[in-house]
Amino acid sequence: MERREFLRRAGLTGLAMAGAAGGAVWLHDSRGGDQYFRDQQAAQVRKLPSYRVERPAGAVELAIARGSDAGQLARAAIGALGGIEAFVKKGEVVLLKPNVAFDRAPLLGATTRPEVLKAVAALCLEAGARQVLVADNPINQPEGCFFKSGLQQAAAEAGAELVLPKASAFEPVQIDGEVLGTWPMFYSPLARADKVIGIAPCKDHNLCSGSMSMKNWYGMLGGRRNQFHQRIHGIVSDFPHMIKPTLVLLDATRVLMRNGPTGGSLGDVAERGTLIAGTDMVAVDTCGYTLLDRDPARLEYLHRAEARGLGSVRLVSQIFFISLFLFFCFVAHFGYLKGYPVSLFLEVDPLVGVATALTTHTVYQNLIWGLVLLLPTLLLGRFFCNWVCPYGILHQFTGWLFNRQGITENIESNRYRKLYALKYYILFGMLAAALLGSLQIGLLDPICLLFRSFTVAVLPLFDMPTEWIYVRPHTHQLAWVVGFLLLFLVGMNLAIPRFFCRVLCPLGAALGLLSRFSLWRIHRDSQKCVDCDLCLQRCEGASDPHTNLRKSECFVCFNCIDDCPHDALSFEFLPDARGEVSRPQFDGRRTAVAAVIGALVFPFSRGSGDVGKNFKKEVIRPPGSVAEPEFLERCIKCDQCIRVCPTNVLQPALLQAGLEGIWTPIMNMRTGYCELNCTLCGEVCPTGAIQKTSIAQKLGLGEFSDLGPVKVGTAFYDRGRCLPWAMDTPCVVCEEVCPTSPKAIYSREVEITDRWGQQVKLTRPYVDPEACIGCGICEHECPVADLRAIRVSAVGETRSKERSLLLGAVGGCGSGSCGSGCGSKKGLLEIEAPGQGPA
């Protein structure tokens, strides 16, 4: 090659390369290939509109037709919903979506019956529809499926257009479901349609148990949809979120009972003669699943769809209030309290306010908030039990979690029983006791019971492996009893749903008495009711909504309204009272017996407690407590004071304070001591059994200096066990830890001769009873491990003059009985104990 030719060709090549490079720069897309394809896909993603029709208030949402002619049943069911004209308007395009998944003959029950499709298509055209489309994406070959099922001929005879699933008809659709995000769908017929009606057969499914109106929309998916069978329940529960049809029909005229979804034998098919139409797919499938002789409560995708469809205000309310209760339980701690109203649930409990008003003839501070609960009860009924009460929510959740009964068993277990009147007898007995001065409602009041259970048993148990609750582990005497009682009452839900709420709850009984006057309540339309009893499936209160509603038992859960397939139940203002039982059903003579028993509780329980001269020395109440008789009239045994106590000194009593004092707080110095600068127990007490006391008032400082510090008892030495006194062993632990100033424990040096004849100098401790406030830190820290050498007794406590330690004397307080630390030591008696020296 000549040089000239070489240069010419090289020049042309260079120009070509430069042009290519320039073009590449000009056309360069900086997004990268992956981002390019994502942008392309996002640009093509479709969103389905809602095909629903706004229904007038009170319109029927579900209809069931029974008979032998499938076509006539379709017309009858749609007619019961208001007719096709309520859903399809003149000039609209309607898409009918049958289930044509397999090439099966109509009699085998695996596909939608052609008679139903033909009847619905004809109805739409009669209503003035401009065009009716029929579309599905079968699993088997589409042409063969439509032909073999008879649906191709039915569509042609009705004048509908059959749309087969060509590749160009699929486009990605944004679904945003639990499993499905964006997925290819048979989009072209959906894009053309103004209204969409699903027509599905009711049949068995080997994987998800039932294929009905929700599962029918699986036929609109494209792509590799077979992979979704691994998460079939999540997929099916996505469909109500994916598509909102105008109407769905469930063809249960011939039901494939076994070997679904394909079938193949006439022996697998049962004649049911039923067709269900509705606008709520979850409700339609709930009814349809019973035609397979199966319990809807066990069909997982129904629960998922219902939980996500939601808008369940009741569920939101329950989650909020149980979370609020748990939060209050957690922050009722000296490190987290920070002014939170942890006693709010107890303060709005009207039974607490009423009972303490009966015992004390006063209403303590925030208990007036109980009226907040009484007013809506007069309007709505016994809503608190199912919408607010944390204990009731716990029982409902337990029943839902462990319920494995069939639909028939659920219906039977939710019928009213005479046993449910027991809670009224318990209420009347407790109110009779309160009228005479014995406050016992805290034993079974649900709020008190749940706070006590969490304080004594649940939180310490939870803290053991986590150490999230306490700095130092807290233990409580008889925690196993409280824990066992909680497990028993919750576990009884397996025998009787909502056992505690229906049988024992005195607060529920009180609200039930009041709810008889409620203005809004459940009303049953006897003209629509067909006595199917399906409203009893999930009735929380066993209030018999299927007949004459028992107003006092109704929890206003609205489950019966949701479950009624005939729209026979509604929540109305002042409905006809002839269709209800307004008064609680309890026997007058049994009520009188309950009241007499309650009245006898006072003398029997008060006598067992020895609150007078023969008081129990170990019954040491928290600082700020009122005198023992009034304390028993006010304490509701909620144990909030025990929960908030930072040192674990407060413990629930069993019989130390007698029958009347069961579960009331007492101080056990072996487990803790009263912190000098702590008054949290008074801060959280909702009834004034422990008065709100400032630090200055507790310590007798400032304006309270003339009263002296608050004393809860007095410490005494057991010299037979004290190391310096009985064993010639040096020990000054009690004096070191004594927090008062000047110290209530002081010492004297003595020189003794030990058993070996050696001279030993010892420091022996003494208690100054006027300076001692009974905090118990000396007893808690005493190194004598079992029965301490120094122990606190209730004698000398500030709250009771009758329990004063010192005798009357000249000067000071005069009587010497105030225990207020007035500074006078006149009248002090030094009692000689045999062989022990001055006490």
Secondary structure by P-SEA (a helix, b strand, c coil): ccaaaaaaaaaaaaaaaaaaaaaaaaacccccaaaaaaaaaaaabbbbcccccccccccccbbbbbcccaaaaaaaaaaaaccccccccccbbbbbbccccccccccccccccaaaaaaaaaaaaaacccbbbbbbbccccaaaaaaaaaaaaaaaaabbbbbccccccbbbbbccccccccccccccccccccbbbbbbbbbbbcccccccccccccccccccccccccaaaaaaaaccccccccbbbbcccccccccccccccccccccccbbbbcccaaaaaaaaaaaacccccccaaaaaaaaaacccaaaaaaaaaaaaaaaaaaaccccccccccccccccccaaaaaaaaaacccccccccaaaaaaaaaacccccccccccaaaaaaaaaaaacccccaaaaaaaaccccccaaaaaaaaaaaaaaaacccccccccaaaaaaaaaaccccccccccccccccccccccaaaaaaaaaaaaaaccccccccccccccaaaaaaaaaaccccbbbbbcccccccccccccccccccccccccccccccccccccccccccccccccccccccccccccccaaaaaaaaaaaaaaaaaaaaaaccccccccccccccccccaaaaaaccccccccccccccccbbbbcccccccccccccccccccccccccccccccccccccccccccccccccccccccccccbbbbbcccccccccccccccccccccccccccbbbbbbbbbccccbbbbbbbbbbcccccccccccccccccccccccccccccccccccccccccccccccccccccccccccccccccccccccc
